[in-house]
């Protein structure tokens, strides 16, 4: 009888320890209260002339891997007013904060498209034009020496570009002549890539380029620039053969942009997508 009672006490004691251990385990497994991370801003990428949206592929891949929503609607290259109006309409379809990025002529577009859109929280210029009101691509390119897109005296079209003319029928039935400007294939590698990619890669990019209408180069920026009211970031490409680096520094300083200088060519998003992505992420990190 004594032996059975002793056994019973031992079992109860063991059960009590197990229950106590179970309570302790449940308490330690209770979830910690954490504030969910805020959603990341949408990054919108605007390509420049003589490229296309695919020029952003390396940047898109990196941003998406870091969890950023990214879109790269193609730039029409028809003229600053038309292109910026289209992008402004596109931006209205995006909910939440936006980081708006432009490369080269794409900078003309984002400077105007962001005007009046409260969702655009940051502008990022990648070797891009950041114009003031009424300034145009051609005037800014010539502001300081260094561009290798040059024109012969009296010529209206730079020697690096090749025009293609085509008939355009107006709504009233009359016909006029349209012009598209293509970058010459034999100059593409030097102008946009500073010979930093293989001849084969440069040839592929030249073959798939999107042409620009003359209005894209000569039309003045129609609006007060968005960089006057929206924080901006700027990548100065120190080996740019299209926009003189001195012009890029001038525009970045005028916009009070957070500026990074890098040994990149004009198309830095193609040759150095990591550098470009890092700058975009710096801008995005300030968006709350």
C-alpha positions, 0 to 999 in steps of 0.5 A: 500500500505504501509502495502504490501511494509513493508511485502515485505521488511521483506520477503527480509530481512529474505531471506537474513539472510537465505542465509547468514546462508546457506553460513556460513553452507557450508563454515563450512562443507568444508572437511579438508585436511588430509594426508592419513595414510600410509599402515601398514606393513605386519606381517609375522609369522614363527612358531617353532618346535613341533608347527604349524602356528595355534599357532599364532592364538591369535596374528593373531586375535589381529593384524588383529583387529588393521588393520595389514595384517598378514600371517603365512606360515607354517615352514617345519621343514626340516632343516635351509637351506631348511626352510629359502629358502622357506620363502625367496621365500614366502617373495618375493611375498609380496609387501611393508614393512615387519615385520618378526617374528619368534618363537623358531626355527622360529628364525633360519629361519627368520635370514636367510630368510631376508638376501638380502630382502630390504622389511624386515624392522624389525625382531622380535624374540619371545623366539627364536634362533637368530644365528650367521653364522654356529651356530645351535639349539643344540649348542645354547641350551646348551650354558648356563644351564637351558634347560629341553630338555636334552640328556642322555650321548652319546645319539644323541636324547634328551630324551624329543623327540620320533623318527619316522623312515620311508623309503625315496626313492632317485631320483636314486631309492635307499632307505634311512631312514628318521627320524622325531622327535616328542615331547613326549606328557607327557612332552609337557605341561611342556616343552613348556607351563610351565604348564600354560594351562590346561592338555586338552589344552596341550594334544590338542597342543601335538596331532597337533604338527609338527615334526622336522627333525634332520637337523632342530636341527643340521644344522648350520645357513648358512648365515651372520645373517640378524640381523646385518643389520636389526633392531630387537626386542626380547622377553626373556621368563623368564620361558622358559624350552626349551631355557635357558633365559640366552641364549636368553639374550645373543642372544638379546644383541649380536643382539643389539635388543630392548629387553623385558623380560616377565614372559612367557613360551617358547610358549609365543604366545600361553599363552600370545598373548597380550604381543607378539602382543604388541612387534610386534606392537612396531617394526611395529611402526618404519616402514615408 
